[in-house]
């Protein structure tokens, strides 16, 4: 009698399952379209214009570079919490090398990119060889980078003397489109090809899916994970370099905020087109969602503090969508 009164589990209907599948793969794209429509109707003379489109893509270009780099560790099942601090350190170092040490800008950029790769390598070795949890290892590395940053700058900006040729990296180029957009497009294309059209990319996806099975199939899991962190470090360093060129100075904390935006974009992207898998195209869509949201709020003159609400909410929603997509994929 009592058992008969208990609610029975209702099986998922085909229509409901199709809806869940659709929302899991295309829900973020639908949300992006709805945002564009809303802001376009709210500010038709400003938002849906060519100039604002270029402005939005330019604003998110650096976030896109660091986020697609972060996608690589996430794709192998790890986290990299050091990217924002690495970007900040890269920004002050490239400025300092040029202004204080007189290093030519191409050499300064190359040196800082090499440092970014080294940071990623150290993270990868801590995680794969020493067995340190990725969250702890990269948070610890990031904190050390903050120490190096302040030891080098004393907390002061390196604000004068950057070569004009260096600042051209972020200036407007062909057809008035900022060079950062072209750089972003190049990085996104390269990493998409790497992840989807190379043996290394297949290995990254295999490790992220099941590292034990990947190892049994002959994939060198530790090496693949380390390479993923090296790519992440390189992209973080490049982001810091371009940020310094854009703002015209090396600021000690300029890149710290990239971590939250990149995480939100990557997790939003993992719930886009695929069932909870991190991938470059999805991350790019996630970056656009975040960027369009911020741009629309600015156009509507919403107070700045609301952006932090949006960032936090987007990160929570992104992780929730990613988790739901993964559970659905396993069902």
C-alpha positions in Angstrom: 0.0 0.0 0.0 2.7 2.4 1.0 4.9 1.3 -1.9 2.0 1.9 -4.2 1.7 5.5 -3.0 5.3 6.3 -3.8 5.8 8.3 -7.0 7.0 6.3 -9.9 9.9 7.4 -12.1 8.6 8.7 -15.4 10.7 7.6 -18.4 12.0 10.4 -20.5 9.7 10.8 -23.6 11.4 11.1 -27.1 10.2 14.7 -27.4 11.7 15.6 -24.1 14.9 13.9 -24.9 15.2 15.7 -28.2 14.6 19.0 -26.4 17.3 18.2 -23.8 19.7 17.2 -26.6 18.9 20.4 -28.5 19.4 22.7 -25.5 22.5 20.9 -24.5 24.1 21.5 -27.9 22.5 24.7 -29.1 21.2 26.4 -26.0 24.2 28.7 -25.7 23.9 29.7 -29.4 20.2 30.4 -28.9 21.1 32.5 -25.9 23.7 34.4 -27.9 21.1 35.1 -30.7 18.6 36.3 -28.1 21.1 38.7 -26.6 21.9 40.1 -30.0 18.2 40.6 -30.8 17.5 42.2 -27.4 20.4 44.7 -27.5 19.7 45.5 -31.1 16.1 46.4 -30.3 17.1 48.3 -27.2 19.8 50.4 -28.9 19.1 50.1 -32.7 21.3 53.1 -33.6 24.4 51.8 -31.7 24.5 48.0 -31.0 23.8 46.5 -34.5 26.4 48.5 -36.3 29.7 47.6 -38.1 31.7 49.8 -35.8 30.2 48.2 -32.6 30.8 44.7 -34.1 34.5 45.5 -34.6 34.6 47.0 -31.2 33.1 43.9 -29.6 35.4 41.5 -31.4 38.4 43.7 -30.6 37.4 43.8 -26.9 37.2 40.0 -26.7 40.2 39.2 -28.9 42.6 38.9 -26.0 40.1 37.0 -23.9 39.7 34.6 -26.8 43.5 34.0 -27.1 43.9 33.2 -23.4 40.7 31.2 -23.3 41.5 28.9 -26.3 44.9 28.3 -24.6 43.1 27.4 -21.4 40.9 25.0 -23.4 43.9 22.7 -23.9 44.5 21.8 -20.2 40.7 21.6 -19.8 40.5 19.2 -22.7 42.9 16.8 -21.0 40.9 17.0 -17.8 43.0 19.5 -15.9 42.8 23.1 -14.8 45.2 26.1 -15.1 44.6 28.8 -12.6 47.9 30.6 -13.3 47.0 32.1 -16.7 45.9 35.5 -15.4 49.0 35.9 -13.3 51.2 34.7 -16.1 49.6 37.3 -18.4 50.2 40.1 -15.9 53.9 39.0 -15.5 54.3 38.8 -19.3 53.0 42.3 -19.7 55.3 43.9 -17.2 58.3 41.9 -18.4 57.9 42.7 -22.0 57.6 46.4 -21.1 60.6 46.3 -18.8 62.8 44.5 -21.2 62.2 47.2 -23.8 62.1 50.3 -21.6 64.6 49.4 -18.8 67.0 47.0 -20.5 66.8 48.4 -24.1 66.0 45.1 -25.7 64.6 45.3 -29.2 60.9 44.6 -29.2 61.0 41.4 -31.3 63.6 39.9 -28.9 61.6 41.0 -25.9 58.4 39.4 -27.3 60.3 36.2 -28.1 61.8 36.0 -24.6 58.5 36.6 -22.8 56.8 34.0 -25.0 59.6 31.5 -24.1 58.9 32.4 -20.4 55.2 31.6 -20.9 56.1 28.2 -22.4 58.4 27.6 -19.4 55.6 28.4 -17.0 53.4 25.9 -18.7 56.2 23.3 -18.7 56.7 23.8 -15.0 53.0 23.4 -14.3 52.8 20.3 -16.5 55.8 18.7 -14.7 54.4 19.5 -11.2 51.2 17.8 -12.2 52.5 14.8 -14.2 55.8 14.0 -12.5 55.3 15.2 -8.9 51.6 14.2 -8.8 50.4 17.5 -7.5 46.7 18.3 -8.1 46.3 20.7 -11.0 44.3 23.2 -9.0 47.0 23.4 -6.2 49.9 23.3 -8.6 48.7 26.1 -10.9 47.4 28.2 -8.0 50.7 27.9 -6.3 52.6 28.7 -9.5 50.3 31.7 -10.1 51.1 33.0 -6.6 54.8 32.7 -7.2 54.4 34.6 -10.4 52.7 37.4 -8.5 55.8 37.5 -6.3 58.1 37.8 -9.3 55.8 40.5 -10.7 56.0 42.7 -7.7 59.7 42.0 -7.2 60.4 43.3 -10.7 58.1 46.3 -10.7 57.6 47.2 -7.0 53.9 47.4 -7.9 54.5 50.4 -10.2 53.5 50.6 -13.8 56.1 50.7 -16.6 54.3 53.5 -18.5 56.7 55.3 -20.7 59.1 54.6 -23.6 57.4 51.7 -25.3 58.5 51.6 -29.0 55.9 52.7 -31.6 56.6 49.6 -33.6 55.6 47.4 -30.6 52.3 49.3 -30.1 51.5 48.6 -33.8 50.7 45.1 -32.7 47.3 46.2 -31.5 46.8 49.2 -33.9 44.2 49.2 -36.6 45.4 47.4 -39.8 43.7 46.3 -42.9 40.3 47.9 -43.5 40.6 49.6 -40.2 40.3 46.2 -38.3 42.7 46.0 -35.3 45.6 43.7 -35.7 44.6 41.9 -32.5 41.6 40.5 -34.3 43.8 39.0 -37.0 46.2 37.6 -34.4 43.2 36.1 -32.5 41.9 34.5 -35.7 45.3 33.0 -36.4 45.7 31.5 -32.9 42.1 30.2 -32.9 42.7 28.6 -36.3 46.0 27.0 -35.4 44.6 25.5 -32.1 41.5 24.3 -33.9 43.6 22.5 -36.4 45.8 21.2 -33.7 42.9 19.8 -31.6 40.9 18.4 -34.5 43.2 17.6 -37.4 46.4 16.3 -35.8 47.5 13.1 -33.9 48.4 15.3 -30.9 44.9 16.7 -30.9 43.3 13.2 -31.0 45.6 12.2 -28.1 44.5 15.3 -26.1 40.8 14.4 -26.6 41.5 10.7 -25.7 43.3 11.7 -22.5 40.5 14.0 -21.6 37.9 11.3 -22.2 39.7 8.4 -20.3 43.3 8.8 -19.4 43.6 5.1 -18.3 42.3 3.9 -21.6 44.5 6.4 -23.5 47.6 5.1 -21.7 46.6 1.4 -22.4 46.3 2.4 -26.1 49.9 3.6 -26.1 49.4 7.4 -25.7 52.0 9.0 -23.5 49.5 10.7 -21.2 52.1 12.7 -19.2 53.7 14.2 -22.3 50.3 15.1 -23.7 49.2 16.8 -20.5 52.5 18.7 -20.3 52.2 20.0 -23.9 48.6 21.2 -23.1 50.0 23.3 -20.3 52.8 24.6 -22.5 50.2 25.8 -25.0 48.2 27.4 -22.2 51.3 29.2 -20.9 52.2 30.5 -24.4 48.7 31.9 -25.0 48.7 33.6 -21.5 52.1 35.2 -22.3 50.9 36.4 -25.7 47.8 37.8 -24.1 49.9 39.8 -21.6 52.1 41.1 -24.4 49.2 42.3 -26.5 47.5 43.8 -23.5 50.6 45.9 -22.8 50.7 47.0 -26.4 47.1 47.9 -26.3 47.1 50.0 -23.0 50.6 51.4 -23.6 52.1 50.3 -20.3 53.0 47.3 -18.2 50.5 47.1 -15.3 51.2 44.7 -12.5 47.7 43.4 -12.2 46.4 44.1 -15.8 45.9 40.4 -16.7 44.7 39.0 -13.5 41.0 39.3 -14.4 41.4 37.1 -17.5 41.1 33.9 -15.6 37.4 34.3 -14.7 36.4 35.4 -18.2 38.4 32.6 -19.8 36.9 29.9 -17.5 33.3 31.2 -18.1 34.0 31.1 -21.9 35.5 27.7 -21.9 32.7 26.1 -19.8 30.0 27.8 -21.9 31.8 26.5 -24.9 31.9 22.9 -23.6 28.0 23.0 -23.5 27.9 24.2 -27.1 27.7 21.8 -30.1 29.1 19.0 -28.0 28.0 17.1 -24.9 30.3 18.6 -22.3 33.6 18.4 -24.3 36.0 21.3 -24.3 36.7 22.5 -27.8 38.1 25.6 -29.5 35.1 26.6 -31.5 32.8 26.3 -28.4 35.2 28.4 -26.4 35.2 31.1 -29.1 31.4 31.2 -29.0 31.6 31.4 -25.2 33.9 34.4 -25.5 31.4 36.1 -27.8 28.6 35.5 -25.3 30.6 37.1 -22.5 31.8 40.0 -24.7 28.4 40.8 -26.2 26.8 40.7 -22.7 29.3 43.2 -21.4 29.1 45.4 -24.4 25.3 45.5 -24.3 25.3 46.4 -20.6 27.7 49.2 -21.3 25.5 50.5 -24.1 22.5 50.4 -21.8 24.5 52.4 -19.2 24.1 49.7 -16.6 26.3 50.3 -13.6 29.8 48.7 -13.8 29.3 46.6 -10.7 26.6 44.7 -12.6 29.3 43.2 -14.8 30.6 41.3 -11.8 27.2 39.9 -11.2 27.1 38.8 -14.9 30.6 37.3 -14.8 29.7 35.2 -11.7 26.3 34.2 -13.0 27.8 33.2 -16.4 30.5 31.0 -14.7 27.9 29.2 -12.6 25.5 28.7 -15.5 28.4 27.6 -17.7 29.6 24.9 -15.3 26.0 23.8 -14.7 25.4 23.5 -18.5 28.6 21.6 -18.9 27.8 19.2 -16.1 24.3 18.6 -17.5 25.7 18.0 -21.0 28.3 15.4 -19.6 25.6 13.6 -17.6 23.4 13.4 -20.7 26.2 12.2 -22.8 26.8 9.3 -20.4 23.1 8.4 -20.1 
